[in-house]
């Protein structure tokens, strides 16, 4: 497999090896499906490389069981029993945030902010090698989480921690701060022909 060659070599004083081992901020955005799917594919690769995985889902209900969750929980068990791969932690907003003990009606804005606060604590503790912040663009878009604070926290994160953020309408400030940004553009979709989502494809 040919090795990718950078089109530009910056005058930053770093060696090729040093530049290759820099933690990345990655954003998957755009109107088409596949943003989360791509992020979980990346997480699978990171697990194989031995990087601990932390998944934080910001929109999906805690009651939903998606295929990726089942697969990564199984991979976490593989690691526990064999030492292969890496640990996996999976969290969902609202009821799924395991550190929240709140009764009554859900306050989604407060839950999203607390989820972000936990991510900040985990980043400070260098808990994971790869963070998947799934659909995290929406709490920023809706004003539940401050974009400038997110950008500053991610820019100052210690150690070697990759972060991938998914969701539509990524804020321009987040896009500017990211090292890698992919925008998924729709060409065709089965729903355009009246077909609903199906098991194994959408979940």
Phi, psi and omega in degrees: 000125182293145179275137179293137179251125179295144180281339180223138174248108184290152178272064183256003178079001181271149174281166177301319179296315179297319181292327181289332184255046175256137177292141186251146167255119186241138179233126173251112184226184181114169186275346186271155174293162176112355181293311178292321180303316179295321180296320180287331172297319176296319179296324177298317178296319180294320178300317180298328179277359177087017179271124176301138186250131172239117180252130178233111181260121190263350182235322184297139180298146177296341182276343181286142175241102181267157184301320182297322180298312179300318182294315183286329173297321177296320178294324175299321178291323176302316180297317181300322186271333186239342185083355179287146176073230185202165176294153178229130173240134184232122182231145176235150182296155177077235183301332185282343176291105188294341183270357180262130173241092185226130178265173176078199183291146180287139173250096189297323179296315179294321179296317179297318179295319178294324175300316178296319178299321178294320177299318177301318178296319180293320177298316180298325180274356183053050187284325185236158174269333177221127175254127172255107179260087190281125181061033181282346177294332185290313176302328176289317180297321183277358178083012179283330180230135184284124184296315182298323178293319178299311182299316181294317180298316181291324179294329184260008184297139183276169171065207184246092184225112174279147177226129174239129181245134180241161175134158178288163170054048176301134181298139180305328179292323176291318178300317181295327183279339187286154175272329182220126178231125176242132178246120181270119182250132182284132170253310175215154178210138179303329180295337176296336179258016176087007181273135178274168179297156182223153180299137180091346177244305179267335178210000000 
